Amino acid sequence: MRLYFKYMAIHFKSQMQYRTSFWLLTLGQFLVPFTVFAGLYLMFERFGQLKGWGFFEVALCFGVVHLSFSLSECFARGFDAFSSLVVNGEFDRVLVRPRSTVVQVLGSKFEFSRFGRMLQGAAVLAWAVVGADVEWTVAKAITLGLMVAGGALIFTGIFMLAATLCFWTVQGLELANVLTDGGREMAKYPLTIYERWVTVIFTFVIPFGLVSYLPLLYILGRAPGGYDALYVAMPLASALFLLPCLLVWRFGVRRYRSTGS
């Protein structure tokens, strides 16, 4: 991880060479997502509730998913932009270096302007924490932190799967956006508002439900009693999701064919 943090410091210094541009981009990343949140707020102003869910309850889910996605976009951007390494032949250099390809690709690109989105997500989450009718405990606070971290790992895993496709298609497929952008939009709301098949996919295939909806039930006091430890631990399933993503990545790396450059 020392190498990863060195990459991070180098990219941060590089982006800070153009400070005005950096701060304007960060401000834009902070303001633009408010339009989405404004839509959520106005919907609840008009209808009051969504299938039994109140505004602050949905805002908790919204804030968790938005903050998770922003963290992944910032610190795992290398996989999202991986196709450029393959097209330019830069991945050949990655392979001959005596370090993990995962760490090198992760460190190939950072988007620190995403701090704006993180701040916006954190602001929404903080507002929801204060406004929601929740009796907060240490266990619930830990669960909330694990939800954010787990969501970031899931988005990172999806970015990794999309990057692996580049070994066969050179350019990433837009189909991957169904799981990144589409998954982000769907996971912002409690899964019970969707059809059953959607709930099944986003719980057992792409486990967004295990880092947003189900732990949220525990935080809000809606989960069955006697299973508190299980609900607290559910976001850890994101690590299990990351394991097959790493295996698929290694499979793709072994089948990579050099450009000859």
ABEGO torsion letter per residue (X at the ends): XAAAAAAAAAAAAAAAABAAAAAAAAAAAAAAAAAAAAAAAAAAAAAGBBGGBBAAAAAAAAAAAAAAAAAAAAAAAAAAAAAAAAAAGAAAAAAABBBBAAAAAAAABBBAAAAAAAAAAAAAAAAAAAABBBBBBAAAAAAAAAAAAAAAAAAAAAAAAAAAAAAAAGBBBAAAAAAAAAAAAAAABBAAABBAAAAAAAAAABBAAAAAAAAAAAAAGABBBGAAAAAAAAAAAAAAAAAAAAAAAAAAAAABBBAGX
